[in-house]
């Protein structure tokens, strides 16, 4: 009887030890899983930080490129203004090139300022860029707001009519300009009108 009792005790102890080992194994597995989850979360956070840094670098590079282009156009315009007699004897061609350079500079400034304005609106009002009120002139965004038909007609009419009016005006003034000076011919005047119309849009 004593031998059987000792055997039962040893079996109970072995079962208890096996249960303890199972619990310890489960705890170890849970700890490993927790550590893996934490590592994954940390990796995701690091990746997000790296992506944000890369995006900031790209934005800075784009802004620097735009600023450099602006400076180049302004330099070219000033060089043309100061040394137009060396490049060509006609005043109109130099004027057209200057206006064209300044119009390109205007478009660059407009795109840079509107980009920063949209970002400021999105951050301050905590809403998406698609829901922002402003819109880039170079990009075409589809707004959910209703557009009034007469306003859109007036806009498109002015957009198409202004260059045509400039062309008609230049052609009507062509004989008078030819009588004054042969340098004031149609091609440079057309270029001037087109550059002015592009600058005003």
Legacy VTK file of the C-alpha trace (Angstrom):
# vtk DataFile Version 3.0
C-alpha trace
ASCII
DATASET POLYDATA
POINTS 201 float
0.000 0.000 0.000
2.819 2.321 0.843
4.439 1.544 -2.488
1.218 2.374 -4.348
0.835 5.644 -2.421
4.361 6.703 -3.266
3.725 5.902 -6.930
0.570 8.049 -6.892
2.472 10.922 -5.322
5.202 10.720 -7.933
2.579 10.669 -10.707
0.869 13.743 -9.238
4.200 15.547 -8.961
5.111 14.637 -12.536
1.724 15.854 -13.774
2.122 19.089 -11.824
5.612 19.534 -13.257
4.294 18.904 -16.774
1.554 21.509 -16.255
4.111 23.992 -14.975
6.322 23.327 -17.987
3.345 23.852 -20.303
2.473 27.132 -18.600
6.094 28.281 -18.762
6.248 27.322 -22.438
3.050 29.263 -23.109
4.368 32.274 -21.236
7.607 32.106 -23.201
5.697 31.903 -26.466
3.510 34.833 -25.444
6.576 36.844 -24.487
8.202 36.046 -27.815
5.038 37.058 -29.660
4.864 40.313 -27.690
8.501 41.054 -28.447
7.933 40.322 -32.139
4.881 42.596 -32.177
6.823 45.376 -30.496
9.668 44.952 -32.970
7.240 45.052 -35.879
5.616 48.215 -34.537
9.015 49.825 -34.054
10.031 48.858 -37.575
6.813 50.330 -38.963
7.404 53.540 -37.033
10.973 53.731 -38.307
9.799 53.158 -41.875
7.174 55.879 -41.513
9.782 58.273 -40.149
12.130 57.452 -43.015
9.338 58.007 -45.543
8.468 61.350 -43.961
12.113 62.387 -44.078
12.368 61.356 -47.727
9.208 63.303 -48.582
10.519 66.382 -46.792
13.806 66.093 -48.677
11.964 65.755 -51.992
9.821 68.808 -51.221
12.871 70.838 -50.273
14.654 69.771 -53.456
11.629 70.725 -55.567
11.400 74.132 -53.906
15.113 74.708 -54.416
14.823 73.773 -58.086
11.907 76.152 -58.546
13.821 78.937 -56.836
16.838 78.301 -59.046
14.671 78.418 -62.161
13.126 81.669 -60.962
16.559 83.184 -60.434
17.731 82.024 -63.859
14.719 83.590 -65.580
15.171 86.863 -63.738
18.858 86.904 -64.613
18.086 86.226 -68.263
15.490 89.004 -68.281
17.925 91.491 -66.726
20.671 90.467 -69.174
18.292 90.956 -72.097
17.234 94.325 -70.702
20.801 95.561 -70.197
22.430 94.092 -73.298
19.603 93.973 -75.824
21.586 96.031 -78.343
24.275 93.347 -78.527
21.794 90.533 -79.110
19.643 92.203 -81.762
18.963 95.638 -83.147
15.164 95.296 -82.924
13.553 96.510 -79.729
10.387 94.443 -80.162
12.136 91.056 -80.078
13.920 91.995 -76.867
10.672 93.223 -75.355
8.905 90.003 -76.327
11.667 87.850 -74.806
11.570 89.889 -71.603
7.799 89.583 -71.300
8.002 85.857 -72.017
10.650 85.357 -69.314
8.668 87.380 -66.794
5.496 85.432 -67.611
7.361 82.142 -66.984
8.598 83.593 -63.704
5.030 84.568 -62.823
3.781 81.007 -63.403
6.601 79.575 -61.273
5.836 81.959 -58.394
2.133 81.226 -58.663
2.650 77.455 -58.447
5.022 77.724 -55.464
2.809 80.111 -53.476
-0.408 78.188 -54.157
1.253 74.909 -53.117
2.318 76.379 -49.779
-1.107 78.008 -49.341
-2.906 74.683 -49.883
-0.632 72.908 -47.403
-1.295 75.648 -44.837
-5.063 75.346 -45.306
-4.950 71.550 -44.998
-2.946 71.706 -41.771
-4.861 74.517 -40.119
-8.348 73.183 -40.792
-7.331 69.496 -40.471
-8.898 68.391 -43.720
-7.732 66.660 -46.846
-6.081 68.448 -49.750
-8.920 67.363 -52.024
-11.442 69.200 -49.832
-9.399 72.414 -49.767
-10.912 75.494 -51.371
-7.839 76.532 -53.370
-6.748 74.880 -56.574
-3.543 74.928 -58.584
-3.822 76.579 -61.954
-1.481 74.012 -63.522
-3.354 71.016 -62.063
-6.931 69.995 -62.801
-8.873 68.975 -59.729
-12.473 67.853 -59.812
-14.465 69.771 -57.231
-17.709 68.557 -55.776
-19.071 72.100 -55.592
-21.676 73.081 -58.142
-20.418 75.362 -60.917
-22.841 77.905 -62.282
-23.229 77.587 -66.070
-23.147 81.313 -66.981
-19.968 81.836 -64.966
-18.277 78.893 -66.672
-19.387 80.182 -70.087
-18.001 83.635 -69.362
-14.728 82.109 -68.189
-14.232 79.935 -71.271
-15.359 82.728 -73.573
-12.795 85.096 -72.100
-10.129 82.404 -72.204
-10.636 81.841 -75.933
-11.620 85.361 -76.988
-8.744 87.336 -75.466
-5.964 85.788 -77.598
-8.122 86.127 -80.716
-8.736 89.797 -79.932
-5.009 90.332 -79.485
-4.331 88.711 -82.887
-7.007 90.817 -84.612
-5.663 93.934 -82.938
-2.113 93.189 -84.099
-3.266 92.479 -87.675
-5.287 95.679 -87.810
-2.277 97.671 -86.634
0.126 95.937 -89.040
-0.049 98.492 -91.932
0.319 101.431 -89.558
3.269 99.797 -87.832
4.902 98.926 -91.171
4.640 102.544 -92.241
6.295 103.657 -88.986
9.055 101.037 -88.920
9.670 97.726 -90.719
10.813 96.193 -87.423
7.254 96.385 -86.085
6.037 93.504 -88.234
3.408 90.871 -87.515
5.424 87.938 -86.047
6.979 89.840 -83.139
3.688 91.549 -82.392
1.910 88.202 -82.382
4.511 86.825 -79.999
4.053 89.845 -77.753
0.264 89.450 -77.752
0.477 85.751 -76.975
2.928 86.328 -74.135
0.678 89.038 -72.681
-2.378 86.802 -72.911
-0.498 83.936 -71.227
0.693 86.268 -68.510
-2.809 87.505 -67.769
-4.385 84.050 -67.511
LINES 1 202
201 0 1 2 3 4 5 6 7 8 9 10 11 12 13 14 15 16 17 18 19 20 21 22 23 24 25 26 27 28 29 30 31 32 33 34 35 36 37 38 39 40 41 42 43 44 45 46 47 48 49 50 51 52 53 54 55 56 57 58 59 60 61 62 63 64 65 66 67 68 69 70 71 72 73 74 75 76 77 78 79 80 81 82 83 84 85 86 87 88 89 90 91 92 93 94 95 96 97 98 99 100 101 102 103 104 105 106 107 108 109 110 111 112 113 114 115 116 117 118 119 120 121 122 123 124 125 126 127 128 129 130 131 132 133 134 135 136 137 138 139 140 141 142 143 144 145 146 147 148 149 150 151 152 153 154 155 156 157 158 159 160 161 162 163 164 165 166 167 168 169 170 171 172 173 174 175 176 177 178 179 180 181 182 183 184 185 186 187 188 189 190 191 192 193 194 195 196 197 198 199 200
